[in-house]
């Protein structure tokens, strides 16, 4: 849900449905915005690259051009938790982890809205909700909200943060050099930094922990690709809770020569191309459903390996172990594939939904239950449950497959763009 662009009226209620990060309708607006302000200047201000939907400024611009009455009637522009907090308290706020993904926020600098960018892109800065740290008590439950929720009137409400940043806190990743992966609809490899050393191939944000940042290699839709495979291709073959492990485990490492590019909705890190498409490469008449399933999981791992190389370059040293959270962490085969492809230990936790735990920890910090983020991590963060150790037996196979994987996008880049020039539908 980050970014999920929410445009609110004076009563705090949405004026239209939210526009989610997967939404690619603002590709033309993104191109026009980069003609007004160079990508280099945007990065120097925001600490981030620029992509449609991924950063909500492009969606705001789309609304201004296509639904100007909505922007005119708006009292506040925010993200999903802005809307939820307004509904509960009547107050407006934009936490820094979400603000980092607007394309309008000085992420590594003042931690404030950029007057320069808002002016250049004709975005009303006065309508952006005020920014605040993630453990801020924005207000208290109103009488109406307390009745709707069945909670006590006056209960403090903390603004919270974006899912991956909350997940980092819940996973105990709040110190420099720690790394984690959250595997859901998107797939994010993140490292914790104590100074804003940013790489333009990554998404970079403020952490929910003070004076910390997260450098994030964020792939857009690997988990969604798994769902697509299950629902559209495998259908009756994907049965039971363990269908993913059962099918992928029946194919050998290397998926019998099939390589999958997981760009089903365009891609973010590391290629930043909204025109990229998903590809199965190496199909033969002998290719089975088991091979397609394993190829999808291996394709995600190859993308992670690309992002890990960038992360280790930022740190200046190797990452020894990666904590994995989210729904994808339930797949034992996927976890082992990641360990083998990355040649790093993959560690699952005793709590898979660490984003929910991290949000609760922020509430505890705001309410005074914990002294600070470090205290919350020490007392209640998730603990290691299982470690997946890489196998040297598959290293040569995966090294060769990875070289092919990394060569495919450069070879297909112009072809991806030509699909758009033919007038064919863009992803999303």
C-alpha positions in Angstrom: 0.0 0.0 0.0 2.9 2.4 -0.3 2.6 4.6 -2.1 -1.2 4.6 -2.3 -2.2 8.1 -3.2 -5.1 9.4 -1.2 -6.8 12.7 -1.9 -9.0 13.9 1.0 -11.7 16.5 1.5 -11.9 18.8 4.5 -13.8 16.0 6.4 -10.9 13.6 5.8 -12.8 11.4 3.5 -11.4 10.3 0.1 -12.6 12.3 -2.9 -11.8 9.3 -5.2 -10.4 5.8 -5.1 -6.7 5.6 -4.2 -4.1 5.2 -7.0 -1.7 2.4 -6.1 2.0 2.0 -6.8 1.4 -0.7 -9.5 -0.7 1.8 -11.5 1.2 2.8 -14.6 -1.3 5.4 -16.0 1.0 8.3 -15.3 3.9 7.2 -17.7 3.3 10.2 -20.0 3.2 12.6 -16.9 6.5 11.1 -15.6 8.2 11.7 -19.0 6.9 15.3 -19.0 8.0 15.9 -15.4 11.6 14.8 -16.2 11.6 17.2 -19.1 11.0 20.0 -16.6 13.5 18.8 -14.0 16.3 16.4 -14.9 16.6 12.9 -13.4 19.9 13.9 -11.9 18.4 16.9 -10.1 15.5 14.9 -8.9 17.9 12.3 -7.4 20.0 15.0 -5.8 16.9 16.4 -4.0 14.9 13.2 -3.2 17.6 10.6 -3.0 15.5 8.5 -5.4 15.1 7.7 -9.1 11.8 8.6 -10.7 9.2 6.3 -12.0 5.4 6.4 -12.6 3.3 5.2 -9.8 6.3 4.1 -7.8 6.5 7.7 -6.7 3.1 9.3 -6.2 4.1 12.7 -7.7 3.3 11.3 -11.1 -0.1 10.2 -10.0 -0.8 13.7 -8.5 0.2 15.2 -11.9 -2.1 12.8 -13.7 -5.0 13.9 -11.5 -4.2 17.5 -12.1 -4.4 17.0 -15.8 -7.3 14.5 -15.9 -9.4 15.2 -12.8 -8.6 18.8 -12.0 -11.8 19.2 -10.0 -10.5 16.5 -7.5 -7.3 18.5 -6.9 -9.3 21.7 -6.6 -11.6 20.3 -3.9 -8.8 18.5 -2.0 -8.0 19.7 1.5 -5.1 17.3 1.9 -3.0 15.0 -0.3 -1.4 12.0 1.4 -0.9 8.2 1.3 -3.0 5.4 2.8 -2.1 5.9 6.4 -2.9 9.7 6.1 -6.4 8.7 5.2 -6.7 6.1 8.0 -5.4 8.5 10.6 -7.7 11.3 9.5 -10.6 9.0 9.7 -9.6 8.0 13.3 -8.5 11.4 14.7 -9.5 14.2 12.4 -5.9 15.2 12.1 -3.6 15.0 9.0 -0.1 13.6 8.8 2.4 12.2 6.3 5.0 10.0 7.9 8.6 10.2 6.5 8.8 6.7 5.2 5.8 7.3 3.0 6.9 10.9 2.1 10.2 9.4 0.9 8.2 7.7 -1.9 6.4 10.7 -3.3 9.2 12.1 -5.4 8.7 15.4 -3.6 10.6 14.9 -0.3 14.1 15.7 0.7 14.8 12.2 2.0 18.5 12.6 2.8 18.5 16.3 3.6 16.0 18.4 5.5 13.3 15.7 5.6 10.9 18.2 4.3 8.8 18.9 1.2 10.8 20.3 -1.8 9.5 23.7 -2.8 11.6 23.5 -5.9 10.0 20.3 -7.2 6.5 21.2 -6.2 6.8 24.6 -8.0 8.4 23.0 -11.1 5.7 20.4 -11.4 2.8 22.6 -10.3 1.9 20.5 -7.3 0.2 22.5 -4.5 2.7 22.1 -1.6 0.2 23.6 0.8 -2.1 20.6 0.2 0.5 18.0 1.1 -0.1 16.7 4.6 2.5 17.8 7.2 5.4 15.4 7.6 6.3 13.7 10.9 8.3 10.8 12.3 6.6 7.4 12.3 6.2 7.1 16.0 4.3 10.4 16.2 1.0 10.5 18.1 -1.0 12.3 15.5 -4.1 12.5 17.7 -6.6 10.5 19.7 -9.7 8.5 18.6 -12.7 10.6 18.2 -16.0 9.6 19.7 -17.3 8.6 16.2 -14.2 6.5 15.4 -14.2 4.9 18.9 -17.8 3.7 18.3 -17.0 2.4 14.8 -13.9 0.5 16.1 -15.1 -0.6 19.5 -12.2 1.1 21.2 -12.0 3.7 23.9 -12.5 7.4 23.0 -9.2 9.2 23.5 -7.0 6.2 22.6 -3.8 7.7 21.1 -3.2 7.1 17.4 0.3 6.8 16.0 0.8 7.7 12.3 3.0 4.6 11.6 4.9 3.9 8.5 5.2 2.1 5.2 5.1 -1.7 5.1 8.7 -2.5 4.3 10.0 0.0 6.9 7.7 -1.4 9.6 8.8 -4.9 8.5 12.4 -3.9 9.0 11.7 -2.8 12.6 9.7 -5.9 13.3 12.5 -8.1 12.0 15.0 -6.3 14.2 16.7 -4.5 11.3 17.6 -1.1 12.8 21.4 -1.0 12.9 23.8 -0.1 10.1 24.6 -3.0 7.7 21.8 -5.3 8.7 19.8 -6.7 5.7 16.4 -8.1 5.1 14.1 -9.2 2.3 10.4 -8.8 2.3 8.7 -11.2 -0.1 5.1 -10.3 -1.0 3.4 -8.9 -4.1 6.7 -6.9 -4.5 10.1 -8.2 -3.4 12.4 -5.8 -1.6 16.0 -6.3 -0.5 16.9 -3.6 2.0 19.9 -2.6 4.0 19.9 -0.3 7.0 22.2 2.8 6.8 23.1 5.4 9.4 24.0 8.0 6.7 22.0 8.6 3.5 24.4 7.0 1.0 22.1 6.4 -1.9 22.4 4.6 -5.2 20.1 5.8 -8.0 19.3 2.1 -8.9 17.7 1.7 -5.5 14.6 3.1 -3.8 15.8 5.0 -0.7 13.7 6.1 2.3 13.8 7.2 5.8 13.5 4.3 8.3 10.8 4.3 11.0 13.8 4.2 13.4 15.2 7.8 13.9 18.5 8.7 12.1 18.3 5.6 10.0 17.7 5.1 6.3 16.8 2.1 4.2 18.4 1.5 0.8 16.0 -0.8 -1.0 16.4 -2.9 -4.1 12.7 -3.1 -4.9 11.4 -5.4 -7.6 7.9 -4.6 -8.6 5.9 -7.8 -8.9 7.6 -11.2 -8.3 4.9 -12.3 -5.8 2.2 -11.1 -8.2 3.9 -13.2 -10.9 3.6 -16.3 -8.7 -0.1 -15.5 -8.3 -0.5 -15.0 -12.0 1.2 -18.4 -12.7 -1.1 -20.1 -10.2 -4.4 -18.5 -11.4 -3.8 -18.1 -15.2 -1.4 -20.9 -16.2 -1.4 -23.8 -13.7 -5.0 -23.6 -12.5 -5.9 -27.1 -11.5 -2.3 -28.2 -11.0 -1.8 -25.6 -8.3 -3.6 -27.4 -5.4 -3.2 -27.3 -1.7 -1.1 -25.1 0.6 2.2 -26.5 -0.6 1.6 -26.3 -4.3 4.5 -24.0 -4.9 7.1 -26.2 -3.2 5.6 -29.3 -4.7 5.8 -28.1 -8.3 9.1 -26.1 -8.1 10.8 -28.9 -6.1 10.1 -31.4 -8.9 12.3 -29.4 -11.3 16.1 -29.4 -11.0 18.2 -26.3 -10.3 18.3 -24.3 -13.5 14.7 -25.3 -14.3 15.9 -27.4 -17.3 17.2 -24.3 -19.1 14.1 -22.0 -18.6 14.9 -18.5 -17.4 12.2 -16.1 -16.3 12.3 -12.3 -16.3 9.9 -11.2 -13.6 9.0 -7.9 -15.2 5.2 -8.5 -15.3 4.3 -4.9 -14.4 7.4 -3.1 -15.6 10.3 -3.1 -13.2 12.0 -1.0 -10.6 15.4 -2.0 -9.2 17.8 -2.3 -10.8 16.6 -1.5 -14.4 13.9 1.1 -13.8 11.9 0.5 -17.0 8.1 0.8 -17.0 8.0 -0.8 -20.4 9.7 -4.1 -19.4 7.7 -7.2 -19.7 7.8 -10.7 -18.3 9.6 -13.3 -20.3 10.0 -17.1 -20.3 13.3 -17.8 -22.2 14.4 -21.2 -23.3 11.1 -23.0 -23.7 11.1 -26.4 -25.5 8.5 -29.1 -26.1 10.0 -30.8 -23.1 9.3 -27.9 -20.7 6.9 -28.9 -18.0 4.7 -26.9 -15.6 7.2 -27.8 -12.8 10.0 -26.0 -14.8 7.9 -22.9 -15.3 7.2 -22.8 -11.6 10.8 -23.2 -10.6 11.9 -20.6 -13.3 9.6 -18.0 -11.7 11.2 -18.6 -8.3 14.7 -18.6 -9.7 14.1 -15.4 -11.7 13.2 -13.6 -8.5 16.4 -14.9 -6.9 18.5 -13.6 -9.9 16.9 -10.2 -9.5 17.8 -10.3 -5.8 21.4 -11.2 -6.7 21.6 -8.1 -8.9 20.3 -5.9 -6.1 22.6 -7.6 -3.5 25.6 -6.7 -5.5 24.5 -3.0 -5.4 23.8 -3.2 -1.7 27.2 -4.6 -0.9 28.8 -1.9 -3.0 27.0 0.7 -0.8 28.2 -1.0 2.4 31.7 -1.7 1.1 31.6 -5.2 2.4 29.7 -8.5 1.9 26.3 -9.2 3.6 26.6 -12.5 5.4 23.0 -13.3 6.1 19.6 -12.0 4.9 16.5 -12.1 7.0 13.4 -12.9 4.9 9.9 -12.0 5.8 6.4 -11.9 4.2 4.3 -14.5 2.6 7.0 -15.7 0.3 9.1 -16.8 3.3 6.7 -19.7 3.9 8.1 -21.5 0.8 11.0 -23.7 1.8 12.0 -24.3 -1.8 12.0 -20.6 -2.6 14.2 -19.9 0.5 16.7 -22.5 -0.5 16.8 -21.3 -4.1 17.6 -17.8 -2.8 20.4 -19.2 -0.5 21.9 -21.1 -3.4 21.7 -18.3 -6.0 22.9 -15.6 -3.5 25.5 -17.8 -1.8 24.3 -16.2 1.5 22.4 -17.6 4.5 18.7 -17.0 4.4 17.1 -16.7 7.8 13.3 -17.0 8.4 11.8 -15.7 11.6 9.3 -16.9 14.2 6.9 -14.2 13.0 6.3 -14.0 9.3 4.2 -10.8 9.2 6.8 -8.5 10.6 5.2 -5.4 9.1 2.2 -5.9 11.4 4.6 -6.4 14.4 6.6 -3.3 13.4 3.5 -1.2 13.3 2.6 -2.4 16.8 6.1 -1.6 18.0 5.7 2.0 16.7 2.4 2.2 18.5 4.2 1.1 21.7 6.9 3.7 21.2 4.4 6.5 20.7 2.4 5.4 23.7 5.4 5.1 25.9 5.5 1.3 26.3 9.0 1.3 24.8 11.6 4.0 25.4 12.6 4.0 21.7 13.1 1.8 18.6 16.2 0.1 20.1 14.3 -0.8 23.2 11.4 -2.1 21.2 13.7 -4.3 19.0 15.4 -5.7 22.1 12.2 -6.6 23.8 9.8 -7.8 21.1 11.3 -8.0 17.6 10.9 -11.3 15.8 13.6 -14.0 16.4 15.4 -16.4 14.0 13.5 -19.6 13.3 15.3 -21.4 10.5 18.5 -20.8 8.5 18.9 -22.0 4.9 22.6 -22.6 4.1 23.8 -22.2 0.5 24.8 -25.4 -1.4 28.0 -25.3 -3.4 26.7 -28.1 -5.6 24.5 -25.8 -7.6 26.9 -22.8 -7.8 28.1 -23.4 -11.3 24.6 -23.9 -12.7 23.3 -20.8 -11.1 26.3 -18.7 -12.1 25.8 -19.6 -15.7 22.0 -19.0 -15.5 22.6 -15.7 -13.8 24.9 -14.5 -16.7 22.1 -15.4 -19.1 19.5 -13.6 -17.0 21.5 -10.4 -16.8 22.2 -10.4 -20.6 18.5 -10.8 -21.5 17.2 -7.4 -20.5 19.8 -5.3 -22.4 19.1 -7.5 -25.4 15.3 -7.0 -25.1 15.2 -3.4 -23.9 14.4 -1.8 -27.3 11.9 -4.6 -28.1 10.0 -3.8 -24.9 9.8 -0.2 -25.8 8.6 -1.1 -29.4 5.6 -2.9 -27.9 4.5 0.5 -26.5 5.1 2.3 -29.8 2.9 -0.3 -31.5 0.0 0.9 -29.3 -0.2 -2.3 -27.3 -1.3 -2.0 -23.7 1.3 -1.0 -21.1 1.7 -3.2 -18.0 -1.3 -2.4 -15.7 
